[in-house]
Amino acid sequence: MPKKKLVVALGRSAFGDTFPEQQKAVKIAAKAIVDLVEENFDIVITHSNGPQVGMFHTAMTEFSRLDSKYTVAPMSVCSALSQGYIGYDLQNIIRTELLNRGIFKPISTLITQVKVDPFDKAFSNPTKIIGRYMSSEEAELEKKKGNYVIYEEGKGYRRIIASPKPKDIYEIDAIKALLDSNQIVIAGGGGGIPVLEQGTTLKGASAVIEKDYTSELLAELVQADILLFLTGVEKVAIHYGTKEEQPLDFITVNEAKEYISDGYFDAVSMLPKVEASIQFISSAPNRQAIITHIEKAKDAIHGKTGTSIII
């Protein structure tokens, strides 16, 4: 019997804001991944890059200010840097966890480019805040370059960029080939590098794709059986953070749509996961989407915890 395919989407809680924090957090993620390997799944891992891509963007911007010979790194380059950096840590620490359990299984990271539509309305309505705080003078310079900025009271201005929807994954055949050769694959990091088709050229876009939507698209394209979101909470809840908080074991598609309409899910954290889950289980029969805490992955797969989105 062929093994089931599982796409594991690691949220921001799987990483830290600093190098030492990330090293510590990734060990927890590695344990969760290898638990799932022992459950006999073929696995593709996607991941957040929230603090990391901003760190690279800020560092390269500051470097260009200190030395005029260097230019600011495009967002696409910062996304690629973050994919390599996080993939490096994940590969090494998961490999160690595998070998410590007596398992030999190769693991590879793919720098992943994701197609976006140049006419996506997100490009005229940016939502993702990125980079350092700027003075009003620096913000004006950004505006003159055609970039968007937003003001945060008492802190200053920051760059804000588009978050278009993913349309296709250019490295999908390579991902499938690695899966078929019994490898763990790390791909689509940070939502992938958003690129625009210009003839035979792929041009990096000044954007950041929502990682949960790319995870869902990847899960569809590899024909995964399960899409598992590992985050900082054990279950999805309505009235989250209040006395009326109600954790949910199961949500039907219709219930999820009603909760979305009523504004129960935070637009930055939980909403994309629920929307991606709806899309995934609606795309083909017998698919599962589960949202749970990173330390509860194995229990969630066996239905002991987490929130399952069902038809």
C-alpha beads as a LAMMPS data file, in Angstrom:
LAMMPS data file: protein, C-alpha beads

311 atoms
310 bonds

1 atom types
1 bond types

-500.0 500.0 xlo xhi
-500.0 500.0 ylo yhi
-500.0 500.0 zlo zhi

Masses

1 110.0

Atoms # bond

1 1 1 0.000 0.000 0.000
2 1 1 1.439 3.406 -0.944
3 1 1 2.320 5.682 1.934
4 1 1 0.127 8.690 2.608
5 1 1 1.457 12.118 1.687
6 1 1 1.537 14.812 4.341
7 1 1 2.279 18.524 3.964
8 1 1 3.391 20.010 7.287
9 1 1 3.167 23.802 7.510
10 1 1 5.372 25.132 10.315
11 1 1 4.168 28.436 11.699
12 1 1 6.151 31.232 13.271
13 1 1 6.145 29.416 16.635
14 1 1 8.546 26.866 15.115
15 1 1 11.250 29.547 14.925
16 1 1 12.583 32.392 17.032
17 1 1 13.424 36.006 16.361
18 1 1 17.171 35.421 16.858
19 1 1 19.738 32.797 15.820
20 1 1 19.861 31.094 19.258
21 1 1 16.057 31.126 19.594
22 1 1 15.696 29.492 16.197
23 1 1 18.191 26.751 17.050
24 1 1 16.193 25.902 20.182
25 1 1 12.770 26.094 18.510
26 1 1 13.744 24.012 15.479
27 1 1 14.627 21.091 17.775
28 1 1 10.956 20.979 18.816
29 1 1 9.901 21.080 15.166
30 1 1 12.357 18.299 14.312
31 1 1 10.892 16.038 16.991
32 1 1 7.390 16.619 15.601
33 1 1 8.519 15.892 12.027
34 1 1 10.347 12.689 12.916
35 1 1 7.366 11.514 14.976
36 1 1 5.410 11.772 11.709
37 1 1 8.141 9.975 9.751
38 1 1 7.746 7.085 12.200
39 1 1 4.032 7.099 11.352
40 1 1 5.082 6.196 7.772
41 1 1 4.172 9.416 5.941
42 1 1 5.885 10.911 2.907
43 1 1 6.453 14.479 4.063
44 1 1 6.845 17.926 2.541
45 1 1 7.622 20.717 4.995
46 1 1 6.724 24.351 4.437
47 1 1 7.539 27.092 6.899
48 1 1 7.121 30.674 8.006
49 1 1 9.889 33.226 7.478
50 1 1 8.256 36.221 9.192
51 1 1 11.085 37.528 11.357
52 1 1 13.857 36.167 9.144
53 1 1 12.940 37.860 5.861
54 1 1 12.554 41.157 7.705
55 1 1 15.935 40.641 9.338
56 1 1 17.639 40.130 5.969
57 1 1 15.833 43.105 4.434
58 1 1 16.815 45.376 7.335
59 1 1 20.422 44.172 7.366
60 1 1 20.906 44.669 3.627
61 1 1 19.244 48.084 3.740
62 1 1 21.539 49.202 6.567
63 1 1 24.560 47.833 4.713
64 1 1 23.664 49.875 1.629
65 1 1 23.422 53.000 3.797
66 1 1 26.904 52.388 5.229
67 1 1 28.531 51.698 1.859
68 1 1 27.152 53.439 -1.224
69 1 1 28.705 50.820 -3.537
70 1 1 26.000 48.368 -2.460
71 1 1 22.298 48.511 -3.213
72 1 1 19.286 47.453 -1.169
73 1 1 18.478 43.753 -1.711
74 1 1 15.156 43.138 -3.500
75 1 1 12.457 41.377 -1.499
76 1 1 12.782 38.325 -3.756
77 1 1 16.455 37.993 -2.799
78 1 1 15.611 38.378 0.912
79 1 1 13.002 35.611 0.532
80 1 1 15.580 33.345 -1.105
81 1 1 18.079 34.057 1.679
82 1 1 15.508 33.177 4.314
83 1 1 14.598 29.913 2.547
84 1 1 18.243 28.854 2.506
85 1 1 18.931 29.873 6.103
86 1 1 15.854 28.207 7.604
87 1 1 16.181 25.164 5.346
88 1 1 19.787 24.740 6.495
89 1 1 18.756 24.672 10.152
90 1 1 15.796 22.359 9.533
91 1 1 17.833 19.936 7.405
92 1 1 20.610 19.598 9.952
93 1 1 18.477 19.290 13.063
94 1 1 15.907 16.920 11.496
95 1 1 18.784 14.779 10.174
96 1 1 20.213 14.579 13.691
97 1 1 16.823 13.611 15.147
98 1 1 16.391 10.916 12.478
99 1 1 19.811 9.389 13.074
100 1 1 19.361 9.503 16.844
101 1 1 16.296 7.286 16.338
102 1 1 18.106 4.933 13.990
103 1 1 16.356 6.198 10.839
104 1 1 18.226 6.925 7.603
105 1 1 16.156 9.179 5.383
106 1 1 17.560 11.929 3.154
107 1 1 16.230 15.474 3.476
108 1 1 16.544 18.310 0.958
109 1 1 15.644 21.993 0.760
110 1 1 14.445 23.470 -2.521
111 1 1 14.627 27.180 -3.235
112 1 1 11.046 27.590 -4.431
113 1 1 9.632 30.144 -6.861
114 1 1 5.892 30.768 -6.888
115 1 1 3.955 32.354 -9.727
116 1 1 1.826 35.409 -8.915
117 1 1 -0.519 37.429 -11.107
118 1 1 0.810 40.923 -11.953
119 1 1 -2.810 42.123 -11.927
120 1 1 -3.539 40.738 -8.452
121 1 1 -5.361 43.489 -6.548
122 1 1 -2.939 42.966 -3.656
123 1 1 -0.330 44.993 -5.549
124 1 1 -2.487 48.116 -5.181
125 1 1 -3.554 47.237 -1.624
126 1 1 -0.421 46.103 0.264
127 1 1 -0.859 44.541 3.714
128 1 1 2.491 43.026 4.798
129 1 1 4.684 45.272 6.968
130 1 1 8.408 44.700 6.487
131 1 1 11.766 46.072 7.582
132 1 1 13.030 48.728 9.965
133 1 1 11.394 51.931 11.210
134 1 1 12.118 55.017 9.131
135 1 1 12.032 58.765 9.641
136 1 1 9.523 60.889 7.710
137 1 1 12.311 61.936 5.311
138 1 1 13.268 58.333 4.595
139 1 1 9.602 57.449 4.148
140 1 1 9.223 60.179 1.542
141 1 1 12.168 58.758 -0.374
142 1 1 10.492 55.346 -0.368
143 1 1 7.280 56.886 -1.722
144 1 1 9.228 58.553 -4.532
145 1 1 10.546 55.115 -5.514
146 1 1 6.922 53.942 -5.849
147 1 1 6.913 51.990 -2.588
148 1 1 4.184 52.035 0.053
149 1 1 4.792 53.027 3.668
150 1 1 2.654 52.976 6.802
151 1 1 2.951 55.049 9.995
152 1 1 2.938 53.383 13.416
153 1 1 2.091 55.795 16.206
154 1 1 5.084 56.656 18.358
155 1 1 7.459 54.454 16.361
156 1 1 7.792 55.815 12.856
157 1 1 7.261 54.650 9.293
158 1 1 7.731 51.175 7.859
159 1 1 7.566 49.712 4.405
160 1 1 4.378 47.810 3.491
161 1 1 4.260 45.390 0.570
162 1 1 1.773 43.287 -1.363
163 1 1 0.665 39.762 -0.482
164 1 1 -0.639 38.268 -3.745
165 1 1 -2.200 34.814 -4.034
166 1 1 -0.018 31.949 -5.309
167 1 1 -0.925 30.610 -8.760
168 1 1 1.648 27.897 -9.451
169 1 1 4.899 26.448 -8.097
170 1 1 7.707 26.257 -10.653
171 1 1 9.729 23.611 -8.816
172 1 1 6.766 21.267 -8.272
173 1 1 8.186 18.511 -10.517
174 1 1 11.421 18.527 -8.498
175 1 1 9.429 18.336 -5.258
176 1 1 7.476 15.334 -6.575
177 1 1 10.668 13.608 -7.755
178 1 1 12.293 13.983 -4.331
179 1 1 9.152 12.692 -2.624
180 1 1 9.094 9.690 -4.962
181 1 1 12.725 8.946 -4.033
182 1 1 11.803 8.656 -0.344
183 1 1 13.178 12.040 0.729
184 1 1 11.767 14.571 3.157
185 1 1 11.390 17.821 1.220
186 1 1 11.521 21.373 2.568
187 1 1 9.921 23.723 0.030
188 1 1 7.789 26.830 -0.343
189 1 1 9.491 28.508 2.603
190 1 1 7.873 31.791 3.602
191 1 1 5.229 31.273 0.935
192 1 1 7.860 30.913 -1.765
193 1 1 9.647 33.590 -3.773
194 1 1 6.929 35.514 -5.654
195 1 1 7.839 35.801 -9.320
196 1 1 6.243 37.283 -12.422
197 1 1 6.502 35.642 -15.835
198 1 1 8.072 37.925 -18.448
199 1 1 8.504 35.802 -21.544
200 1 1 11.043 33.133 -20.607
201 1 1 12.219 35.140 -17.596
202 1 1 10.957 34.928 -14.027
203 1 1 11.246 38.319 -12.339
204 1 1 11.105 38.597 -8.556
205 1 1 8.144 40.630 -7.315
206 1 1 8.254 43.117 -4.452
207 1 1 5.855 41.059 -2.382
208 1 1 5.484 38.353 0.251
209 1 1 3.049 35.482 -0.321
210 1 1 0.977 34.247 2.610
211 1 1 2.696 30.981 3.504
212 1 1 -0.537 29.142 4.382
213 1 1 -1.974 29.641 0.883
214 1 1 1.232 28.346 -0.712
215 1 1 1.175 25.350 1.646
216 1 1 -2.337 24.555 0.452
217 1 1 -1.420 24.909 -3.226
218 1 1 1.611 22.680 -2.742
219 1 1 -0.538 20.090 -0.950
220 1 1 -2.949 20.045 -3.901
221 1 1 -0.172 19.760 -6.474
222 1 1 1.546 16.800 -4.764
223 1 1 -1.885 15.227 -4.141
224 1 1 -1.356 15.116 -0.392
225 1 1 -3.754 13.243 1.850
226 1 1 -3.334 15.564 4.833
227 1 1 -2.487 19.246 5.279
228 1 1 -1.243 19.810 8.832
229 1 1 -0.748 23.307 10.233
230 1 1 1.539 23.338 13.286
231 1 1 1.189 26.550 15.228
232 1 1 1.176 27.972 18.756
233 1 1 -2.297 26.828 19.833
234 1 1 -3.667 23.336 20.346
235 1 1 -7.069 24.040 18.787
236 1 1 -8.817 26.698 16.756
237 1 1 -11.154 28.692 18.971
238 1 1 -13.930 31.217 18.610
239 1 1 -13.980 34.168 21.024
240 1 1 -10.231 33.579 21.291
241 1 1 -8.570 35.287 24.248
242 1 1 -11.833 36.068 26.061
243 1 1 -13.775 34.442 28.908
244 1 1 -16.091 32.965 26.264
245 1 1 -13.239 31.247 24.393
246 1 1 -14.498 28.006 22.856
247 1 1 -11.960 25.525 21.434
248 1 1 -13.237 23.520 18.478
249 1 1 -12.545 19.840 17.780
250 1 1 -14.199 19.885 14.357
251 1 1 -15.368 22.620 12.002
252 1 1 -17.428 21.893 8.916
253 1 1 -16.755 23.951 5.808
254 1 1 -20.078 25.753 6.206
255 1 1 -19.384 26.500 9.880
256 1 1 -15.903 27.760 9.034
257 1 1 -17.316 30.113 6.397
258 1 1 -19.822 31.462 8.910
259 1 1 -17.104 32.013 11.517
260 1 1 -15.017 33.826 8.892
261 1 1 -17.988 36.005 7.929
262 1 1 -18.554 36.840 11.599
263 1 1 -14.907 37.855 12.037
264 1 1 -13.922 35.224 14.590
265 1 1 -10.441 34.560 13.180
266 1 1 -7.475 36.906 13.319
267 1 1 -6.591 38.079 9.812
268 1 1 -2.842 37.657 10.336
269 1 1 -2.650 34.323 12.156
270 1 1 -5.654 31.984 12.096
271 1 1 -7.748 33.204 9.154
272 1 1 -5.306 32.100 6.389
273 1 1 -5.010 28.641 7.966
274 1 1 -8.783 28.148 8.070
275 1 1 -9.238 29.473 4.515
276 1 1 -6.443 27.230 3.227
277 1 1 -7.965 24.234 5.028
278 1 1 -11.351 24.882 3.405
279 1 1 -9.737 25.075 -0.036
280 1 1 -7.714 21.899 0.460
281 1 1 -10.457 19.572 1.679
282 1 1 -12.848 20.957 -0.944
283 1 1 -10.408 20.267 -3.774
284 1 1 -10.760 16.446 -3.769
285 1 1 -12.447 13.663 -1.780
286 1 1 -10.945 12.053 1.340
287 1 1 -8.589 14.870 2.229
288 1 1 -7.904 16.060 5.777
289 1 1 -6.874 19.450 7.129
290 1 1 -5.771 19.760 10.757
291 1 1 -4.617 22.731 12.845
292 1 1 -2.819 22.132 16.152
293 1 1 0.130 22.981 18.405
294 1 1 3.575 22.025 17.159
295 1 1 4.100 19.686 20.133
296 1 1 0.799 17.865 19.461
297 1 1 1.397 16.801 15.856
298 1 1 1.344 13.033 16.403
299 1 1 -1.742 13.146 18.642
300 1 1 -3.545 15.371 16.134
301 1 1 -2.863 12.978 13.266
302 1 1 -4.551 10.238 15.346
303 1 1 -7.564 12.447 16.117
304 1 1 -6.703 12.883 19.804
305 1 1 -6.421 16.675 19.683
306 1 1 -6.277 19.640 17.314
307 1 1 -9.023 21.024 15.115
308 1 1 -10.062 19.135 11.988
309 1 1 -11.843 20.954 9.177
310 1 1 -14.345 18.584 7.556
311 1 1 -16.854 18.673 4.702

Bonds

1 1 1 2
2 1 2 3
3 1 3 4
4 1 4 5
5 1 5 6
6 1 6 7
7 1 7 8
8 1 8 9
9 1 9 10
10 1 10 11
11 1 11 12
12 1 12 13
13 1 13 14
14 1 14 15
15 1 15 16
16 1 16 17
17 1 17 18
18 1 18 19
19 1 19 20
20 1 20 21
21 1 21 22
22 1 22 23
23 1 23 24
24 1 24 25
25 1 25 26
26 1 26 27
27 1 27 28
28 1 28 29
29 1 29 30
30 1 30 31
31 1 31 32
32 1 32 33
33 1 33 34
34 1 34 35
35 1 35 36
36 1 36 37
37 1 37 38
38 1 38 39
39 1 39 40
40 1 40 41
41 1 41 42
42 1 42 43
43 1 43 44
44 1 44 45
45 1 45 46
46 1 46 47
47 1 47 48
48 1 48 49
49 1 49 50
50 1 50 51
51 1 51 52
52 1 52 53
53 1 53 54
54 1 54 55
55 1 55 56
56 1 56 57
57 1 57 58
58 1 58 59
59 1 59 60
60 1 60 61
61 1 61 62
62 1 62 63
63 1 63 64
64 1 64 65
65 1 65 66
66 1 66 67
67 1 67 68
68 1 68 69
69 1 69 70
70 1 70 71
71 1 71 72
72 1 72 73
73 1 73 74
74 1 74 75
75 1 75 76
76 1 76 77
77 1 77 78
78 1 78 79
79 1 79 80
80 1 80 81
81 1 81 82
82 1 82 83
83 1 83 84
84 1 84 85
85 1 85 86
86 1 86 87
87 1 87 88
88 1 88 89
89 1 89 90
90 1 90 91
91 1 91 92
92 1 92 93
93 1 93 94
94 1 94 95
95 1 95 96
96 1 96 97
97 1 97 98
98 1 98 99
99 1 99 100
100 1 100 101
101 1 101 102
102 1 102 103
103 1 103 104
104 1 104 105
105 1 105 106
106 1 106 107
107 1 107 108
108 1 108 109
109 1 109 110
110 1 110 111
111 1 111 112
112 1 112 113
113 1 113 114
114 1 114 115
115 1 115 116
116 1 116 117
117 1 117 118
118 1 118 119
119 1 119 120
120 1 120 121
121 1 121 122
122 1 122 123
123 1 123 124
124 1 124 125
125 1 125 126
126 1 126 127
127 1 127 128
128 1 128 129
129 1 129 130
130 1 130 131
131 1 131 132
132 1 132 133
133 1 133 134
134 1 134 135
135 1 135 136
136 1 136 137
137 1 137 138
138 1 138 139
139 1 139 140
140 1 140 141
141 1 141 142
142 1 142 143
143 1 143 144
144 1 144 145
145 1 145 146
146 1 146 147
147 1 147 148
148 1 148 149
149 1 149 150
150 1 150 151
151 1 151 152
152 1 152 153
153 1 153 154
154 1 154 155
155 1 155 156
156 1 156 157
157 1 157 158
158 1 158 159
159 1 159 160
160 1 160 161
161 1 161 162
162 1 162 163
163 1 163 164
164 1 164 165
165 1 165 166
166 1 166 167
167 1 167 168
168 1 168 169
169 1 169 170
170 1 170 171
171 1 171 172
172 1 172 173
173 1 173 174
174 1 174 175
175 1 175 176
176 1 176 177
177 1 177 178
178 1 178 179
179 1 179 180
180 1 180 181
181 1 181 182
182 1 182 183
183 1 183 184
184 1 184 185
185 1 185 186
186 1 186 187
187 1 187 188
188 1 188 189
189 1 189 190
190 1 190 191
191 1 191 192
192 1 192 193
193 1 193 194
194 1 194 195
195 1 195 196
196 1 196 197
197 1 197 198
198 1 198 199
199 1 199 200
200 1 200 201
201 1 201 202
202 1 202 203
203 1 203 204
204 1 204 205
205 1 205 206
206 1 206 207
207 1 207 208
208 1 208 209
209 1 209 210
210 1 210 211
211 1 211 212
212 1 212 213
213 1 213 214
214 1 214 215
215 1 215 216
216 1 216 217
217 1 217 218
218 1 218 219
219 1 219 220
220 1 220 221
221 1 221 222
222 1 222 223
223 1 223 224
224 1 224 225
225 1 225 226
226 1 226 227
227 1 227 228
228 1 228 229
229 1 229 230
230 1 230 231
231 1 231 232
232 1 232 233
233 1 233 234
234 1 234 235
235 1 235 236
236 1 236 237
237 1 237 238
238 1 238 239
239 1 239 240
240 1 240 241
241 1 241 242
242 1 242 243
243 1 243 244
244 1 244 245
245 1 245 246
246 1 246 247
247 1 247 248
248 1 248 249
249 1 249 250
250 1 250 251
251 1 251 252
252 1 252 253
253 1 253 254
254 1 254 255
255 1 255 256
256 1 256 257
257 1 257 258
258 1 258 259
259 1 259 260
260 1 260 261
261 1 261 262
262 1 262 263
263 1 263 264
264 1 264 265
265 1 265 266
266 1 266 267
267 1 267 268
268 1 268 269
269 1 269 270
270 1 270 271
271 1 271 272
272 1 272 273
273 1 273 274
274 1 274 275
275 1 275 276
276 1 276 277
277 1 277 278
278 1 278 279
279 1 279 280
280 1 280 281
281 1 281 282
282 1 282 283
283 1 283 284
284 1 284 285
285 1 285 286
286 1 286 287
287 1 287 288
288 1 288 289
289 1 289 290
290 1 290 291
291 1 291 292
292 1 292 293
293 1 293 294
294 1 294 295
295 1 295 296
296 1 296 297
297 1 297 298
298 1 298 299
299 1 299 300
300 1 300 301
301 1 301 302
302 1 302 303
303 1 303 304
304 1 304 305
305 1 305 306
306 1 306 307
307 1 307 308
308 1 308 309
309 1 309 310
310 1 310 311
